[in-house]
Amino acid sequence: MVVPSGKRRSEYVDLSLDEVREVQPTAPYKVPRISGQRFGQDTSFVPLSQASQVSLGEDEDDAGAADLIQGSQEGEDSSDTTQLHYGDLMTKIVGVRYYRGQATIGEHVVLKREPHNQYDRNAIRVDNVMGAQVGHIPRNMAAKLASYMDNRLLVVEGILTGVIGAYDCPVALKLFGPRDLERREALKRKMESDRLPLSHLKQAERQEKKKQKEREQAMKEAAKRARTGQLLGAANKLGYSNLSEPLAEEAVGEESLEELISQSSTFNPREIGQVAESFGLKESDLENMPMADSPPSLSTTLLPYQRQGLAWMISNENPQLPGSGANDVVQLWKRQGNKFINIATNFSTATPPPLASGGILADDMGLGKTIQIISLILSNSQPKTKESSRVTLIVAPVGVMSNWRNQIQDHTNPEHSPRVLIYHGTGKKEAANLNQYDVVVTSYGALAMEYKPDTKVTPEKGLFSLQWRRIVLDEGHTIRNPRSKGAIAACSLRADSRWTLTGTPIINTLKDLYSQIRFLKLTGGLEDLAVFNSVLIRPLMSDDPDSRLLLQALMSTICLRRRKDMSFVNLRLPPITSRVFRVNFHPHEQEKYEMFQAEAKGMLMDLKNKDKTSITYSHVLEVILRLRQVCNHWALAKNRLDKLAAILDKHQVVPLIPENIKALQDVLQIRIESQETCPICLDTLETPVITACAHAFDRGCIEQVIDRQHKCPMCRAEIKDNTTLVSPAAEMGEDADNVQADPDNPSSKIEALIKILTAQGQAQGTKTVVFSQWTSFLNLVEPHLQRAGIEFTRIDGKMTSLARDNSTHRFSTDPNCTVLLASLSVCSVGLNLVAANQAILADSWWAPAIEDQAVDRVYRLGQKRETSVWRLVMEDSIEDRVLAIQEQKRKLMLAAFREKASKKFDDRATRVADLETLLT
């Protein structure tokens, strides 16, 4: 991967957020990304409003823009693994006699631009995967490639094709470029004029043309078959007037559970999970793993598979270098004579490499990862070095911090129970006394807040003052964005051993695994994102069989995963049944839905046609959000952008008066509810904020930009300091709207919900968790529960941790409290809700893993009753198509470990395509 390593000059183009969003999937230039290691370097934004206008000019005024990119790949190119392979360039590395960097044939190397090299401004240095310089690209070849690298037009990866000689070394440079047709054509013409290889691209284009012809033929045949049915369907809808008034509520009679079941269809998201993932070990191997004895101070009896997990973790905290056997591989290192060779990157060294202590415990949700970690703490608490403490640090979501303390107390003998500190709120008063505890539990937010990247002196107190015995990241997929401040902070902690706990190590793509690798301190080169992409992700996407074997070797070393359905786990969980209950719109709901759908289709067409005068990406997101909200209740669908848009027409930056702050928060809420990504790190908005110029970012990302240039990276508007950033109106980014609706006119979905809750034939003592991502929808449900005489409690992001604990306790212990209204964002992590035997998913969106985690709060170890999951879906609506997208994402999570990451369903590259799918 090619990036500059120092300051350089560049032109800027003032792109709107929407323009940047449109080009992100394929653009060869990107905004900076947050760095975990190289905060002192500078880069800038590359221009190009159109691919055909390739400008290699430079602008001295913007030389101070910040390089915030981690590792050696300081552009979005580094992680855009959806790019096409254009061709291979055979050349050599020269000047090898002047450098000490070791490299062997077949080894991956990293290319870096050196625009300020005093001898050659086009210089390209070559490093091995450990960061030591091997040499540089010949002057004539560097002159040809430099402009492509500086303008992020090509991604370049290198592999040595021969041994290092006295003066040079042969190397193959793989050239990757954008997939977008317009940019591809412009770049192809430029490469042809520079006589750069394009053989792989031309072959791919021939395959594309062939597939396109096949698709067009299939579409013609499908359209011909469907034409008659479509005309009949359109005729049936001609009788609707425009936006008729809601119908009065019909009496909701009690239907039998059997009748409701007969109206539903079964839906089992776990079926796909029954395919054995290639996590390295087969089920038979997992079954025969050795067991460890339960620690004496543990009061709970461990299940056999949990004892196996304990033995595996103890072994992984004390890894041993590989022996001389041909098949003896440890953390991808093998011994060959007196050298150690990394089988992923082919890097070799005579010095014994450091091995990572720890790993990923990726057991299925509900298998007892918490008690296994407690057992590890009790079994193996002695520090490994004189500088280490004996304290274990657990980083967890706020809502489950108290659960760790309670679980430790519940599962240990009182006389040997570890001393536990909740390092949050008032617990921070103990910042200078952390080494006096056995276990410290903190949050990701508290960890990020204490992280000071520029501090070189070890603090005297706080989370960064100790060398921890071990660090445990609960819900470890939280750090999947390697540029988030929380991920960088976690990697910066000092510890003897490192663990991540997650039932979903992959949320969207294999890139999610990279953060885990970096946190665990795995050595050999994969800890660099450039090398991780080059060695693992790109080959997997190309269906390279060797890369599948490599992934298998990697996962068998660092990851242990057992599933509930594995025979030896033998949880004896009762059956679970998942059903889709399809609901028909009332006529007035149907009319509103069709109005929004027509508007969304028109907006999306304008956006694709680049009509930016009136339609922006935000408008499309909002109208699709309204479509989804109409499916739940028409009162949720409100226009929240028009007023702010009028203000922004007059001012590039709006004055931060209370009225405008509320409008900005409305725009931010749309971004959050639509699960949009940060335009800097291109990952989930974990701590979302919005600027006065109406651009939304992850707080850690934009703060790093502000610290260095005080300009919005989207529109170049001035940002004075961090105090001008506007946070969401409510915690967790949940909607803060005070929605009013006529309680006598429920939506069809609320009627369906009440039907299920009041159905005759429910098992005695049935308790239900109702999940929704909109707290305002939960507000609308409450009066109908009261009218039906149903006692309920509630958990959402606006409640304090204590209030959530009280709600959970009441739901679990009060036999009269039969319903828990739950915010999906809060209840998808950490909570134990086995008191319920029924879950209802009121709405759906892109990421199925979040919903699966929520359901697994009910269906987990400790569940004794047959469990039902109901998914409410409006018939022939956007929700039907969301289910189809979710199914593909579930396949992707497993395919990433079985075969290759699907290009088609990469979250960023198909954002607009997904929106189009939802509207067809």
N, C-alpha and C positions, 0 to 999 in steps of 0.2 A: 504494500500500500504506500502511496506516495504522498508526502506532506511536507510543507516547509517547516524548518525547525527554528526559525527566528522571525524577526519582524520583516514584513514586506509591504509594498504599496499596492493598492488596487483601486479600481473604480467601484462605485456603488450605484445601485439602481434602487429607487424608492419603490419597493413592492408593497402592496397591501398584504395583510395577512391572508386574504382570500387568494390573491395571486400566488403567494408562496405556497399555500396549501395545494393549489392545483398542480404545481410543478414538482412538489416534493417526491412523489413516487419515482420519478425518473431523472430529476435534475442532476447535472453533474457538478453543481455547486450548492453549498448549503450554508446555513448560518452556523456559527461556532457552537461547539458542544462542551459541556462542563468537563474539566480535567480533574483527575484524582491525583496526578503526580506532577503536572507541568504548568502550574499556575503562572509562572513568570514569563511564559512565552507569549508572543503576540502574533495575531494573524488578522485578516480582514474579510469582508464580504466580497465575493466575486460577483461581477455584474451579470450581463446577458439577459435582457428581457425576452430575446428570441434566440433560438439556437443558431439561426443563420447569421446573426450579428455577433460573430466571435471577436471580442475585443481583448487584446493582450496589453492594453495600456495600463498605466499605473498612476495613482494619485497620491501625492505626498501628504495631503491633508489627513488622510485616514490611516496613516501608518501605525497609529497607536491602538488600533482595535485589538481586542483581547483574544488570545488563543486559549480557549477553555476546553480543549479536547483532551481526553485521556489517551495515554499510550502514544504510539507512533503514527496514528492515523487521524490527523486532526481535521478531517472533513467528514461529511455524511457519507462520502464514498466508502469510508472504512466499514460501515455496517450495512450498506446497501447491497445485500447479497442477491438482490433480484436483477442486477445488471447482467447484460449479455457479454459473453466472451467474444471479443472481436478478433483476436489473433494472437500468435506467439512470435516474439522477436528474439532471435538468437544473437547474443552478443557476449561480452566478457566483462569481468571486473578487473580493473587495472590498479596498480599501486599497492598490491597486496604486501610487498616487502616492507612497506612503511608502517604497517599496522599489526597489532597482536591478536585481532579477532580470529577465532578458530571457526572453521566451517568445513563440512565434508560433503561429498557428492550426494545429491538427493536432498540436501538440507534446504529448508525455506529460509530466505533472507528478506530483510525489510529495506525498502528504498526510501530515502529522505532527501528532500530538496535542501540545498544550501545556497539560497540566493545572495547571501552576503559573503560568500567565499571570496577572499581577496585575490585569488588567482583566476577564478572562473565563476561569473555570476549565474551560469547555467548548471553549476556543479550538482551532482546527485551522488550522495554517499550511500554505501551499502553496509548495513549492520547485520550481524547474526541475530538470532532470536533472543539472545540474552543482552542485546544492546551494545556489544563491542563492535567497533568498526572493522570491516574486512578490507575495504578498499573503496573505489568509486567507479562509476560508469565512464567509459571513454568520452573525451571532450566532444567529439563530433556527434556521438549518439545522444549525449546529454543535451546538446544544443537543440536536437530534434524533439526530444521529449519534454523539455522544461516547461514550455508554454502550456502543454496539455495538463501537466501536473499543477502548475500554478493556478490555472483556471478551472481545476476540478473537472476537466472534460474526460479524463481517463483515470481509472484506477490501475495501478501497476503492481503486480506481485512477482517475486523472483524465486526461482529454484535453481540450485547449482546443478549443472549437468556434467561436471567433471571435477577433478581434484585441483586444489590450489597449487599452482606451479611457482617457479621462482619469481615471475613477474606478473602473472595474471591468472584468471580462473574463468572457465566458461560458465555462462548463466543463461537461462531461458526466462524472458520477461513475458508474463501473461498480461494482456491488455483487456480491461473490462470497461464497457461504456454503457450509456443510457439505453433503456429498452424503448422509450417513447419514440414513435416513428419520426416526428418532426425533428427532434434533436438528433436522432440517429442519422437521418439523411444529411443534415448539415455537417455533423462530425465525420461521417463517412467520406464526404467530398474533400474535407480538409486532410484526412488521413491519406486518401488516395494521392493528393497533390504532394504530400510529404513522403510518399512511398512507404507507408507503414502497413503491416500485414492485416488483412481483413478476411482471411480464409474461413475462420470459424463463424464470423457474422454472416457471410454469404450463405454458408451451409444452413444456418439457423433460419435465414430468410426464406430459403427454398422450402424448408419444412413448414414455416408459418403459412406460406401461400397455399400449400397443399391442404393444411388443416382448415384454412379459411374457406376454401372451396367446398370442403366436406360440410362445414357448419352452415354455409349458405344454402346448400342443397337440402340439408335436414330442416332448416327453418322454413324453406318454401313448402316442403311437404307438410310440416306441422301447421303452418298457417292455412293451408288448403283444407286440412281436416277440421280445423277449429273455426273456420269462417262462419259456418252455419250456426254453431252454438253461440258464438259471440253476438251475432245479430239478434238471436232470440233473447239473449240475456239483456241486451241494450233495450229491446222493446219492452221488456217487463218493468223497466225503471222509468218509463216516460211519464208516469202518473204523478211523480213527486213534485210538489210545489217547493219554492225556495225557502228553506229554513223554517219549517213549520214549528209550532210550539211543542214543547215536551208533552207527552201523553201523561195523563194522571196515572198514579201508581195503581196497578192491579193488585188485588190481594194475593200475597205470596203464600200459596197453600203448601202444606207440608207434603213433600213427595217422599217416596220410600227411597232408601239408599240403592236398592236394586234398580229402580227406574232411572236414577241418575247414572249408575254404572252402565246401564244399557245405552244411554245417550252419549257415552264417552268412548274414546279409543285408547288402547294401552300405548304407553310411550315409555320405553326403558332406556335412559341415557347410558346405563351401565353395560348394555349388551356389547357395545364397542370395546369396553374396558376388559371384556373377557378374552380378548386376543392377547396372548402373552407378549408384553413389551420386552424388547431386548435390553433389559437393564443389566445385562451381563451374565446373570445367574438364572438358570432354568429353575422351574418350580421344584424339581427333584433335588437340585443342589441346595436350594433354600431350605428344604425340609430336613436335609442331613447336616446342616450347619451345627457346630459344637455349641453347647450351652454353658453358661456361667451360673454359679451359685448365687442365689439371692443374697444381698448384703444383710447381715444380722439386724441392723437397725431399721430395716424395711418391715413395716407391719402388714403389708398386703402381699399375698402370694402371687408371684409373677406367673403368667401363662407360659407354656413351653416356648412359643415363638418369641415372647418378650425376653426370656432368658437367652435365647439365641441372639437377639438384638443386642443385649448387654455384652455378651462375649465379643461380638463383632466390633462394638464401639470401643471396648477396652483394647482390643487388638489394634484398631485404627489409631488410637491415641499413642501407640508405641510401634510405629512402622519400622520395618527392617529393610535394609538395602537388598536388592535382588542377588541371588546366588549366581553361579556360573551356568546353571541349566538353561537350555535353549528356550524353554517355555516359561522361565521364571521372570515375570514382568511385574514390577511394583510401581504404581503411579506413572505408568508409561515408560519407566526406565528399565533397561536391561543391561546386564554386564557382558562385555565382549573383550576378553583378554584383560588388560589393565585399564580399560576405559568403560565409561557408562554412556550409553546411547539412548536418547529419547526417541521412541518409535513413532511419535507423532510428527516431530519436527526434524528428526535425524541429527539433532545437535549432539555432539559428543564432548566429553570432558574426562580428564584423568582424575579430577578432584571429585570425591563422592558428593553427589548433589544433595541439597537439603530436601527432606521429605515433609509433606504436609501432615500435620497431626490433627485428625478429625475426619469429617465427611458430611454427607447428606443423608439424614434419616427421612426417607420419602415414603414411609408406610402410608397406606390408604387412610383417609380420615376416619378417626374413631377406633384405631387399633392400639391406642395407648402410647403415643410418642412421648407424652409428658411423663408418664411413670417410668419409662425406660431411661429418660434423662435423669430423673430423680435417683434411680438405681445407680446410674453411672456416677453421679455426684457422691453418693454414699460409698461406692466401691473404690473410687480412684480420686481422692481429694488431695493427695500430696503433690506439692509443686515440683516441677521438673528441673528447675534451676534455682540458684540462690537468689536471683533477682525477682523470682516469681512469688506471687501471693498464693494462698490456698482458696481464694474466693472465685466462685463461678458467677459470671455476669450473664443474665438472661435479658435479651431485648425482645419486647413483645408489643403488640398493639395495646393501646390504653385499656380497652375494654376487657382484656384477659389478664392484666397484671395481677389483680387480686386473686384470680383463679390459680396462678402459680403458687402463691403463698398458701392458699387453702389446700391445694393438692399436696404440697409438701407436708403440711401439718396432718392431713388426713391419712397419709400413707407411711408415716414414720412413727417409730416408738417415741412417746413424749420425752423420755429421758435422753434420747439421742437425736432429737429433732434439730435440724440445722437452723441457725439464726438467719432470718430472712429480712431484708430491707427492701421496701418499695421506694425506689429512688425516683420520686415524682411528687410534686406539690411540696407539702411540709417535709417529706422524706429527704429533700435536698439539703436540709440543715445538717445532715450527716456526711456531707461531701468530703470532710477531712478525716472521716472515720470508717471509710468503706472497707479497709482491711480487717476490721474487727467483726465482720459478718462472714457467714459461710456462703450465702447466696444474695446477690443484689439483682433486683428486677427493675428494669427501666423501660422507657418507651423509645420508639424510633425518633419521635420528635425531640425528646430530651437529649438523645444522643447527638442528633444533628445540631441542636442549639449549642452544645458545648464544643463542637468541633471548630477549631481555629486553624485553617490551612497554613497560615503564614507563621505560626508559632513553632520555633525550633527548640525551645526549652520545655522539658517535661513539666507539666503543671504540678503544683503541690497538692491539689485536691481535685476531686471530681473523677469522671469516668476515664479520663486519659492520664490519670496519675499513677495507675497501677499496671503491672504486668499480671493479667488475670490468669488464673489456672486454666480456665476455659471460657469461651464465649459461645452462647447458644442464641441463634436467631430464630425465634418462634415465628411461624408463618414467613419463612425465609424468602419466599418469592417476592416479598415486599421490596427487596433490593434489586429486583430484576432490571431496573433502569440503572446502568452503571454510572450514569452522570448525575444521578440525584444526590443531594447532599447527604441523605441518610446512608446510601450505599458507600459513598466515599468515606464517610465517618466510620462506618463499620469496618471497612478495610484498613483504616488507620489505627484502630485499637491494637494494643499489644497483648498477646496471649500465647500460652503454651499450646493450647488446642482450640480448634474452631469447629462449630457444628451449625448446620442449618436444618430446621425441621419444616417440612412442607409436604403436603399430600399432592401438590401440583408444582413440581419443579419447572414445568413448562406451562406458561399461560397461553402464549400465541406461537412463538417460534423458538428454535434452538438458541437464538441469541439470549433468551432468558437464562439459559444455563451458564452463559459467560460470567455473569456477576458472581455466581456461586463459585466458579473456578478461581476467580480473582480473590474472593474473600477467603477461601481455604488456603491460599498461598501455594497453590500447585506450581511446581517449577518445570522448566524445560521449554518455555515459550508460549504456551497456550494462555498464560495470564495476560498477554498482550492481545488486544482485540483484533489487530491486523492479522496476527498469526492465527488466532482462533478462527477467523473468517476464512483465511486462505487454506488452512489445514483441514478444517472440519466442515464448516457450513457450506462453502461453495462445492466441495466434492460431494457432499450428501445431496445437494440440490441437483447435481449432475448424475445422481444414481451411481456413484462410484462404489463398487463392492468393498474395496479396501477401506473406505471411510466408514462403512457400517461396522466393519471389524474393529476399527480404531475406536469408534464410539462405544462399542460393546466392552472393549478393554478398559476404557476410561470409566464407564459407569460401574463395572464390576469392582473397580478399585475404590471409588469414593462414595458410591450410592448403594443403599440397601432399601429395597421396596418390596413389601408384601401387600397383597390385596385381600379384601374380605372374602372373596370367593375362592381363594386357594384352599384346597382340602385340608392341608396340614394346619392352617391357622385355626380352623375349627372354632369360630366364635359362637357358633350356634345362634346366630342372629335370626330372629323371626323373618318371615317373608316380607318383601317390600313390593308394592305395586304402584306403578306410576301411570297416571291417566291424563289424557288431554280432554278437557271438557270444552267443547266448542259452543259459543254463545252467539245468537243472532242479534244484530242491532235492532233497536226500535227504529221506526221510520225516520224520526227527527234526528237520531244519531247517525243513521245511514247517510242522510243528506249532508250533514256537517262533515262527515268523514269524506264523502265524495268531493265536496268542495275543497277541502284541504288537499286531497290527493291530486285533483286537477291542478291546483296551484303549485304543488310540489313538482309535478311533472314539467310544468311550464318553466319553473325556475331552474330546474336541473338542465333542461334543454338550453336555456339562455346561458347558463354557466358553462356548459360544454362548448357552446358556440363563442365563448369568450366575450359575451356581452356584459361588460363590467360597469356600464353606466348606471344600472339600476339594481342588478342582482348580484349578491355576494354569497359566498359559501355560508356565511352566518344565517342569511335568510333561508337557504335550503335546509340547514340544520334545524332552524326554528319551526318551519312548517312541518317537517318530518316529526319533530318532537310533538307538535300539536296533534298530528295523526295518531301517534301512540297514546297521547293523553285522552283523546276522544274515545279510544278503545276502553279506557277505564271509566272516565266520567267527563261529560262535555264541559263541566265547570272548570276543569284543569286547563283547558285550552284557551290561553289568553295571548293577545299580541303584546309582547314586551319589548319590541325593538324599535317601533316606529318613532317614539318620542326621542330616544337617544340618537337615532339616525338623523333626525332633524337638527339636533344640537351639533352633531359631528359635521353636518354639512356647512355649518358656519364657523366651527372651531376645529382645528386639527387636534387640539388637546382641550378637553372639557374642564371647566373650573370644578374643583372638588367640593362643591356645596352638597348638603345632605340629599337634595333631590337627585343630583347627578350621580352621587355615590350609589343610590338605590338603583338607578338605571344601569350603571356599570355592573352592579351585582347581578342584575337580571341577565345581562349578556353573559357574564361569567357562568351563571347557573346553567344556561343553555349548553355551554361548552362542557360543563361537568356532566350534565345529564346525558349528553350525546357521546360521552366517553371519548372526547377529543384528546389529542396529544399535544404536548408542549412543542412549539415550533423550534426550540433550541435543541432539546435532547431527543425530540421525536418519540417520546414515550408518554405513558399515562401521566395526567396532571395529578400528582400525588399530594402536593400542597399548593393548590391553584391560587393565583392572584391575577388581577387585571390592572393594566396601566390606565392612566388618564386619557391615552389615545386609543383605548378600547381593544388592546391586544392582550390575550391571556397567555400566561406562562406558568411553569412550575416555579415556585418562589426561589428555590436554591439556584436555578438556572439564571433567572433574570437578575437576581442580586449579584451574581458573579459578573454579569455584563455591566451592570450599573457601577460596580466598584471600579471598573476599568475604563469606561467610556461615557457613561451618563447619557446614553442615547438608546432609544428603542431600536432593536435590531430589525424590526419590521418596516417602520416608516421614518426612522431617523429623528423622531421627535425627541426633544430634550426631556430627560428624567433626572430631576435634581438629586434625589436620594431615595432610599428604600421606603421612607415614610409616605411617599405618594402612591405606593402600591395598595390596591383595594382588595381586601380579603372577601371570601364568601360571606353571605348574610348569616349563615348558620354553620355550626361545626359539621365536619365530614362532607361539606358541600351539599347538604340536603336542602331541598327547596324550603323557603321560608314564607311562602305565600299563605295568607289567611283566606282560604277559599270559602266562599259562601255558596250554598246550594239549597234548594228546596228539599227538606227531608221527606216530603211526601212524593217526590219524584226521583226515585233512585235510578241509577244507570242500570242497563241490562246486566253488566258485569257484577255490580253489587247485588242485584237480585239473585244471580247464579251463586254468588258467594254465600248468601244467607240460606239458599236452598240446601247447599251442601252441609252447612253447619246445623241446620234444623231437620235434616232428613231423618225419617223414621228408620229404625234398624241400625243406627250407629251402635258400635260396641259400647257397653257400659263404661263410664268414666273416660270417654274419648276426650282428648285435649288436642287443640289445633294451633299451629303457628301459621299466621297469615303474613307472607312476605310481600313487600312492595318497595320499589326504589323511591317512591314519592311519599314523603310524610304527609303531604297535603291530601293524598288519596286516603291515607289512614284516618285523617281527620273526618273525611266524608263517610267513612265506614262506621265510625263510632256511634252516631245516633241510631243507625239501623240495628246495631248489636243491642243497644239499650232497648229499642222498641221490641226486639225479639226476646228480651229477658235474658240475654247472654252476658255473663260477667266476664270481664276481660282486663288485661293489663297491657303494658306497651313498653317497647325499647326503641329508641331512636338516637341519632347523633347529637341532638340538642340536650339530652339528659346528661347529668353528671354520672361519673363512674359509680358512685354510691347509689344513685337512683336506679341505674340499670341493674345493679346487684339486687336491690330490693324487689324490682319487678320480676327478675328471674326467680328469686326465692318464693315470692307469692305464687307465681305460676306453677312452681314445682311442688308446693306444699299445700295450697288451698284447694280443696276438692271442688269448690264452687266456681273457681276461676278457670274457665275452660278454653279461653282463647288468648293468645299472645299476638298483638299486632307488632310486627317487627320490620324495622328498616333493613333492607337487604345489605346495605353497605356496612352496618354495624354487626349484623348477625351472620355474616359470611366468614367470620374468624373467631376461633377460640372458645365460644360458648358451648356449654353442655345443656341441651334441651331434650334429654331423653324422657322427660316427663310427658312430652307430647307423643302421640302416635299417629298424627296426621299433619301434613304440611300442605299449604295452598300457595302456589306462586301466582300472584295476581297480574304480573307483567313480566316481560322478557326483553333482553337486549343482547348486544353482541357476544360478550364473553360468557360462555356457559360455565366456566370453571367457578365463577363467583356464585352462581346459583347452585351448582353441585355442592360447593362448600357449605352453603346455607342449609341445604337439605341434610347434609351429613352432621349437622348439629343435632338433628333428631334421630337419624338412623346411624347409630354408632355403638361402640362397646358400652354395654349397660342397658341397651334397649331390649325390653322383654316382650313387647307386644307387636303383633302384626301391624305394619306401617303402610299408610297410604299417602301418595303424593298426587295432588291435583294441580294441573296447569290450566289456567283459564285463558282461552284464546278466542278472540272474536273471529267469527267465520268470514272467510274471504277478505282478510285484512292484512295489514303490514305485519301483524303478529304471526300469521302463518308463515310468512317468508323469513321472519327472524328465526323460526325453528329450523328452517333449511340451512341458514347460515351457521347456526349453532352446531348442527350436525357435522358440517364440514370442519368447524374449528375443533370439535372433539376428535375427529379423524386426524387432524393435523397434529394434535398433541401426542397422539400415539405414533403416527407415521414418522414423527421426528426421531423417535427412538427405534422404530422398526426399519425404516427405509430412508426416505429423504423428506426434507421440509418442502411442503407444497408451495410453489411460486404463486399459484392462483389465489391462495388465501392468506398471503402475507398481509398483516393488518394495515400497514401504511400504504403499501403499493396498491391496494384495492379499495381504499376508502370510498372514492367516488363511485367505483364499480359496485360496491356493496349497496350504496344508496340507490343506485339505478335498479339493482335487483329487487330492492324492497318496494319499488314503485311499479313493477311490471307484473 
